[in-house]
Amino acid sequence: MVNAFSITDIGRKRQLNQDYVFTCVVPLGNLPNLFVVADGMGGHKAGDYASKCTVETIVEEVAKSKKKEPVAILDDAIQCANRLIRKKSLEDINLDGMGTTVVASTYLDGILYVANVGDSRLYVINDEIKQITRDHSLVEEMVRMGGIDRAAARNHPDKNIITRAIGASNSVNVDFFEVALDSESIVLMCSDGLTNMIEDSDILKIVNTEGDLKAKANLLIKTANENGGKDNIAVLLMQPENTGRSKRVIADTLRFERKE
């Protein structure tokens, strides 16, 4: 069993919340649990639709999958969501060019299985903070090629240009990661509305403060808004049960979240 809490916030600059999150701490299909964060993009309502439709499609596909392996289940579900978003974007001019990031995970027998498309992130936090996912963004590619350093990347004018997204093409290349979680680990999944507003070192301090997962998540949202709140903010915190590190907060058995 795991504990989890998720929340989204519109931020201080946007007129529409295009972030969407899902938490399920009980079995869903053949997965023991499921956690998803999506950050939509596109014109008015298009990004909103893309993130919501993607998450709901992933949930539906996971629930009915007959496969057993977590990676195969997640891959099939994400590919199905990609085809649907692509199809709808080509059929409806109001949805033309829409897309979304997605990061999804499930925890089984001490291992966290992670799937990622775009620049929403998953971190594992204990005494240090470690980013597990790799951003699919133009600036991240520049960093990897040695064109700019990590400090310059943070404020680069092209940092919001992503190189992979759900709905961008007929198929999508999904990155997968497997992470062993120890008894002191907390998982953070989030949109770039959080990471663009708070340094990783400060995220580490906040997650390591006293309090339950709800208090930590709300403090992350509050801090991102105090630092400017330039985008929508999605935060999902998950922790294996009985670690003794925070008070127990069980997510709703099935929880979709988007705060307008």
C-alpha positions as a Markdown table, in Angstrom:
| # | Residue | x | y | z |
|---|---|---|---|---|
| 1 | Met | 0.0 | 0.0 | 0.0 |
| 2 | Val | 1.0 | 3.6 | -0.6 |
| 3 | Asn | -0.1 | 7.0 | 0.7 |
| 4 | Ala | -0.6 | 9.8 | -1.8 |
| 5 | Phe | -2.0 | 13.3 | -2.1 |
| 6 | Ser | -2.4 | 15.4 | -5.3 |
| 7 | Ile | -3.4 | 18.9 | -6.1 |
| 8 | Thr | -3.4 | 21.4 | -9.0 |
| 9 | Asp | -3.5 | 25.2 | -8.9 |
| 10 | Ile | -4.1 | 27.7 | -11.7 |
| 11 | Gly | -1.2 | 29.9 | -10.6 |
| 12 | Arg | -1.2 | 33.7 | -10.7 |
| 13 | Lys | -0.8 | 34.4 | -14.4 |
| 14 | Arg | -3.0 | 32.0 | -16.3 |
| 15 | Gln | -6.7 | 32.2 | -17.2 |
| 16 | Leu | -7.1 | 28.5 | -17.6 |
| 17 | Asn | -5.8 | 25.5 | -15.7 |
| 18 | Gln | -4.4 | 23.0 | -18.2 |
| 19 | Asp | -2.8 | 20.6 | -15.7 |
| 20 | Tyr | -4.6 | 17.4 | -14.7 |
| 21 | Val | -3.7 | 14.8 | -12.2 |
| 22 | Phe | -4.9 | 11.3 | -11.1 |
| 23 | Thr | -4.2 | 9.2 | -8.1 |
| 24 | Cys | -5.4 | 5.7 | -7.3 |
| 25 | Val | -3.9 | 3.9 | -4.3 |
| 26 | Val | -5.8 | 0.6 | -4.8 |
| 27 | Pro | -5.6 | -1.9 | -7.6 |
| 28 | Leu | -6.6 | -0.6 | -11.1 |
| 29 | Gly | -6.8 | -3.5 | -13.6 |
| 30 | Asn | -3.6 | -5.4 | -13.2 |
| 31 | Leu | -1.7 | -2.5 | -11.6 |
| 32 | Pro | -1.6 | -2.2 | -7.8 |
| 33 | Asn | -1.9 | 1.6 | -8.0 |
| 34 | Leu | -1.6 | 4.4 | -10.5 |
| 35 | Phe | -0.4 | 8.0 | -10.5 |
| 36 | Val | -0.5 | 10.4 | -13.5 |
| 37 | Val | 0.3 | 14.1 | -14.1 |
| 38 | Ala | -0.4 | 15.8 | -17.4 |
| 39 | Asp | 0.3 | 19.4 | -18.5 |
| 40 | Gly | -1.7 | 20.4 | -21.6 |
| 41 | Met | -0.8 | 22.8 | -24.4 |
| 42 | Gly | -2.7 | 24.4 | -27.2 |
| 43 | Gly | -5.2 | 27.2 | -27.8 |
| 44 | His | -8.1 | 28.1 | -25.6 |
| 45 | Lys | -9.5 | 24.9 | -24.1 |
| 46 | Ala | -7.4 | 22.7 | -26.3 |
| 47 | Gly | -4.6 | 22.1 | -23.8 |
| 48 | Asp | -7.3 | 21.7 | -21.1 |
| 49 | Tyr | -9.0 | 19.0 | -23.2 |
| 50 | Ala | -5.7 | 17.3 | -24.1 |
| 51 | Ser | -4.5 | 16.8 | -20.6 |
| 52 | Lys | -7.9 | 15.6 | -19.3 |
| 53 | Cys | -8.6 | 13.3 | -22.2 |
| 54 | Thr | -5.1 | 11.8 | -22.0 |
| 55 | Val | -5.3 | 11.0 | -18.3 |
| 56 | Glu | -8.8 | 9.6 | -18.6 |
| 57 | Thr | -7.8 | 7.4 | -21.5 |
| 58 | Ile | -4.8 | 6.1 | -19.7 |
| 59 | Val | -6.9 | 5.2 | -16.7 |
| 60 | Glu | -9.5 | 3.4 | -18.9 |
| 61 | Glu | -6.9 | 1.5 | -20.8 |
| 62 | Val | -5.0 | 0.4 | -17.6 |
| 63 | Ala | -8.3 | -0.7 | -16.1 |
| 64 | Lys | -9.1 | -3.1 | -18.9 |
| 65 | Ser | -5.6 | -4.3 | -19.9 |
| 66 | Lys | -5.0 | -8.0 | -19.7 |
| 67 | Lys | -1.2 | -7.7 | -19.6 |
| 68 | Lys | 0.8 | -8.3 | -16.5 |
| 69 | Glu | 4.0 | -6.3 | -16.8 |
| 70 | Pro | 3.7 | -2.7 | -15.6 |
| 71 | Val | 5.8 | -1.2 | -18.4 |
| 72 | Ala | 3.7 | -3.0 | -21.1 |
| 73 | Ile | 0.5 | -1.8 | -19.5 |
| 74 | Leu | 1.6 | 1.8 | -19.2 |
| 75 | Asp | 3.1 | 1.8 | -22.8 |
| 76 | Asp | -0.1 | 0.5 | -24.3 |
| 77 | Ala | -2.2 | 3.0 | -22.4 |
| 78 | Ile | -0.1 | 6.0 | -23.4 |
| 79 | Gln | 0.1 | 4.9 | -27.0 |
| 80 | Cys | -3.7 | 4.7 | -27.1 |
| 81 | Ala | -4.0 | 8.1 | -25.5 |
| 82 | Asn | -1.6 | 9.5 | -28.1 |
| 83 | Arg | -3.6 | 8.1 | -31.0 |
| 84 | Leu | -6.8 | 9.5 | -29.6 |
| 85 | Ile | -5.4 | 13.0 | -29.1 |
| 86 | Arg | -3.8 | 13.0 | -32.5 |
| 87 | Lys | -7.0 | 11.9 | -34.2 |
| 88 | Lys | -9.2 | 14.5 | -32.4 |
| 89 | Ser | -6.6 | 17.3 | -33.1 |
| 90 | Leu | -6.9 | 16.5 | -36.8 |
| 91 | Glu | -10.7 | 16.3 | -36.9 |
| 92 | Asp | -11.6 | 19.4 | -34.9 |
| 93 | Ile | -10.1 | 22.8 | -35.9 |
| 94 | Asn | -10.7 | 24.0 | -32.4 |
| 95 | Leu | -8.3 | 21.3 | -31.1 |
| 96 | Asp | -5.7 | 21.7 | -33.9 |
| 97 | Gly | -2.2 | 21.5 | -32.5 |
| 98 | Met | -3.1 | 20.4 | -29.0 |
| 99 | Gly | -0.9 | 18.1 | -27.0 |
| 100 | Thr | 0.2 | 17.3 | -23.5 |
| 101 | Thr | 3.0 | 16.1 | -21.4 |
| 102 | Val | 2.4 | 13.0 | -19.3 |
| 103 | Val | 4.3 | 11.3 | -16.5 |
| 104 | Ala | 2.8 | 8.2 | -15.0 |
| 105 | Ser | 4.0 | 5.7 | -12.3 |
| 106 | Thr | 3.0 | 2.6 | -10.4 |
| 107 | Tyr | 4.6 | 1.1 | -7.3 |
| 108 | Leu | 5.0 | -2.7 | -6.9 |
| 109 | Asp | 7.1 | -4.8 | -4.5 |
| 110 | Gly | 9.6 | -2.0 | -3.8 |
| 111 | Ile | 10.0 | -0.9 | -7.4 |
| 112 | Leu | 8.6 | 2.3 | -8.9 |
| 113 | Tyr | 7.8 | 1.9 | -12.6 |
| 114 | Val | 7.8 | 5.3 | -14.4 |
| 115 | Ala | 6.7 | 6.4 | -17.9 |
| 116 | Asn | 7.4 | 9.9 | -19.3 |
| 117 | Val | 6.7 | 12.0 | -22.3 |
| 118 | Gly | 7.5 | 15.8 | -22.2 |
| 119 | Asp | 8.9 | 17.9 | -19.4 |
| 120 | Ser | 6.7 | 17.1 | -16.5 |
| 121 | Arg | 8.9 | 15.4 | -13.9 |
| 122 | Leu | 9.2 | 12.7 | -11.3 |
| 123 | Tyr | 11.6 | 13.0 | -8.4 |
| 124 | Val | 12.6 | 10.7 | -5.6 |
| 125 | Ile | 13.3 | 12.6 | -2.4 |
| 126 | Asn | 14.9 | 11.4 | 0.8 |
| 127 | Asp | 18.1 | 13.0 | 2.2 |
| 128 | Glu | 18.6 | 14.3 | -1.3 |
| 129 | Ile | 16.5 | 15.1 | -4.4 |
| 130 | Lys | 17.0 | 13.1 | -7.6 |
| 131 | Gln | 15.2 | 13.7 | -10.8 |
| 132 | Ile | 14.3 | 10.4 | -12.4 |
| 133 | Thr | 12.7 | 11.5 | -15.6 |
| 134 | Arg | 14.6 | 13.3 | -18.4 |
| 135 | Asp | 13.0 | 16.4 | -19.9 |
| 136 | His | 12.1 | 16.1 | -23.6 |
| 137 | Ser | 12.8 | 19.8 | -24.3 |
| 138 | Leu | 14.9 | 21.8 | -26.6 |
| 139 | Val | 16.9 | 23.4 | -23.8 |
| 140 | Glu | 17.6 | 20.0 | -22.2 |
| 141 | Glu | 19.0 | 18.8 | -25.5 |
| 142 | Met | 21.2 | 21.8 | -25.5 |
| 143 | Val | 22.5 | 20.9 | -22.1 |
| 144 | Arg | 23.1 | 17.3 | -23.0 |
| 145 | Met | 25.1 | 18.5 | -26.1 |
| 146 | Gly | 27.2 | 20.9 | -24.0 |
| 147 | Gly | 25.8 | 24.0 | -25.6 |
| 148 | Ile | 24.7 | 25.6 | -22.3 |
| 149 | Asp | 25.1 | 24.7 | -18.7 |
| 150 | Arg | 22.4 | 23.8 | -16.2 |
| 151 | Ala | 22.3 | 27.3 | -14.7 |
| 152 | Ala | 21.8 | 29.0 | -18.0 |
| 153 | Ala | 19.1 | 26.5 | -19.0 |
| 154 | Arg | 16.9 | 27.5 | -16.1 |
| 155 | Asn | 16.1 | 30.9 | -17.5 |
| 156 | His | 16.6 | 30.2 | -21.2 |
| 157 | Pro | 14.0 | 31.9 | -23.4 |
| 158 | Asp | 13.3 | 28.6 | -25.2 |
| 159 | Lys | 12.9 | 26.4 | -22.1 |
| 160 | Asn | 9.2 | 25.8 | -22.8 |
| 161 | Ile | 9.8 | 24.3 | -26.2 |
| 162 | Ile | 9.3 | 20.5 | -25.8 |
| 163 | Thr | 10.5 | 17.9 | -28.2 |
| 164 | Arg | 8.0 | 15.1 | -27.4 |
| 165 | Ala | 4.4 | 15.4 | -26.5 |
| 166 | Ile | 1.2 | 13.3 | -26.5 |
| 167 | Gly | -0.6 | 14.1 | -29.8 |
| 168 | Ala | 2.3 | 15.6 | -31.7 |
| 169 | Ser | 2.6 | 12.7 | -34.1 |
| 170 | Asn | 0.9 | 9.4 | -34.9 |
| 171 | Ser | 3.1 | 7.5 | -32.5 |
| 172 | Val | 5.1 | 8.6 | -29.4 |
| 173 | Asn | 8.4 | 7.4 | -28.0 |
| 174 | Val | 7.9 | 6.9 | -24.2 |
| 175 | Asp | 10.8 | 6.8 | -21.7 |
| 176 | Phe | 10.6 | 4.2 | -19.0 |
| 177 | Phe | 12.5 | 4.0 | -15.7 |
| 178 | Glu | 12.6 | 1.5 | -12.8 |
| 179 | Val | 13.6 | 2.8 | -9.4 |
| 180 | Ala | 14.0 | 0.9 | -6.1 |
| 181 | Leu | 12.4 | 2.9 | -3.3 |
| 182 | Asp | 13.7 | 2.6 | 0.2 |
| 183 | Ser | 11.6 | 3.1 | 3.3 |
| 184 | Glu | 12.5 | 6.8 | 3.5 |
| 185 | Ser | 11.6 | 7.9 | 0.0 |
| 186 | Ile | 8.9 | 10.3 | -1.1 |
| 187 | Val | 8.0 | 10.5 | -4.8 |
| 188 | Leu | 7.2 | 13.9 | -6.3 |
| 189 | Met | 5.4 | 14.1 | -9.7 |
| 190 | Cys | 4.9 | 17.6 | -11.0 |
| 191 | Ser | 4.4 | 20.0 | -14.0 |
| 192 | Asp | 6.9 | 22.6 | -14.9 |
| 193 | Gly | 4.8 | 25.2 | -13.2 |
| 194 | Leu | 6.4 | 23.9 | -10.0 |
| 195 | Thr | 10.0 | 23.4 | -11.1 |
| 196 | Asn | 10.2 | 26.7 | -13.0 |
| 197 | Met | 9.2 | 28.5 | -9.8 |
| 198 | Ile | 11.2 | 26.6 | -7.2 |
| 199 | Glu | 14.8 | 25.4 | -7.2 |
| 200 | Asp | 15.3 | 21.7 | -6.6 |
| 201 | Ser | 17.2 | 22.5 | -3.4 |
| 202 | Asp | 14.2 | 24.3 | -2.0 |
| 203 | Ile | 11.8 | 21.6 | -3.1 |
| 204 | Leu | 14.0 | 19.2 | -1.1 |
| 205 | Lys | 13.7 | 21.4 | 2.0 |
| 206 | Ile | 9.9 | 21.7 | 1.7 |
| 207 | Val | 9.3 | 18.0 | 1.2 |
| 208 | Asn | 11.5 | 17.3 | 4.3 |
| 209 | Thr | 9.6 | 19.7 | 6.5 |
| 210 | Glu | 7.4 | 18.3 | 9.3 |
| 211 | Gly | 3.8 | 17.5 | 8.3 |
| 212 | Asp | 1.8 | 15.1 | 6.2 |
| 213 | Leu | 1.8 | 14.8 | 2.4 |
| 214 | Lys | -1.1 | 17.2 | 2.1 |
| 215 | Ala | 0.7 | 19.9 | 4.1 |
| 216 | Lys | 3.9 | 19.4 | 2.0 |
| 217 | Ala | 2.0 | 19.6 | -1.3 |
| 218 | Asn | 0.1 | 22.7 | -0.3 |
| 219 | Leu | 3.4 | 24.4 | 0.8 |
| 220 | Leu | 4.9 | 23.6 | -2.6 |
| 221 | Ile | 1.9 | 25.2 | -4.3 |
| 222 | Lys | 2.1 | 28.2 | -2.0 |
| 223 | Thr | 5.8 | 28.7 | -2.5 |
| 224 | Ala | 5.5 | 28.5 | -6.3 |
| 225 | Asn | 2.8 | 31.1 | -6.3 |
| 226 | Glu | 4.8 | 33.4 | -4.0 |
| 227 | Asn | 7.7 | 33.1 | -6.4 |
| 228 | Gly | 5.6 | 34.3 | -9.3 |
| 229 | Gly | 3.1 | 31.5 | -10.1 |
| 230 | Lys | 3.7 | 32.1 | -13.8 |
| 231 | Asp | 2.0 | 28.8 | -14.9 |
| 232 | Asn | -0.4 | 26.2 | -13.7 |
| 233 | Ile | 1.0 | 24.0 | -10.9 |
| 234 | Ala | 0.5 | 20.3 | -10.5 |
| 235 | Val | 1.9 | 18.4 | -7.5 |
| 236 | Leu | 1.5 | 14.7 | -6.6 |
| 237 | Leu | 3.3 | 13.3 | -3.6 |
| 238 | Met | 3.4 | 9.5 | -3.0 |
| 239 | Gln | 5.0 | 7.5 | -0.2 |
| 240 | Pro | 5.2 | 3.8 | 0.5 |
| 241 | Glu | 3.2 | 3.0 | 3.6 |
| 242 | Asn | 4.6 | 2.6 | 7.1 |
| 243 | Thr | 7.8 | 4.6 | 6.6 |
| 244 | Gly | 7.2 | 6.7 | 9.7 |
| 245 | Arg | 8.4 | 9.8 | 7.8 |
| 246 | Ser | 5.1 | 11.6 | 7.6 |
| 247 | Lys | 1.6 | 11.3 | 9.0 |
| 248 | Arg | -0.6 | 9.0 | 7.0 |
| 249 | Val | -2.6 | 10.7 | 4.3 |
| 250 | Ile | -4.5 | 8.3 | 2.1 |
| 251 | Ala | -5.6 | 9.6 | -1.2 |
| 252 | Asp | -9.2 | 9.2 | -2.3 |
| 253 | Thr | -9.6 | 5.7 | -3.7 |
| 254 | Leu | -10.0 | 7.2 | -7.1 |
| 255 | Arg | -9.1 | 10.9 | -7.5 |
| 256 | Phe | -9.0 | 13.2 | -10.5 |
| 257 | Glu | -7.9 | 16.7 | -9.8 |
| 258 | Arg | -8.0 | 20.0 | -11.6 |
| 259 | Lys | -8.6 | 23.2 | -9.6 |
| 260 | Glu | -9.9 | 26.0 | -11.8 |
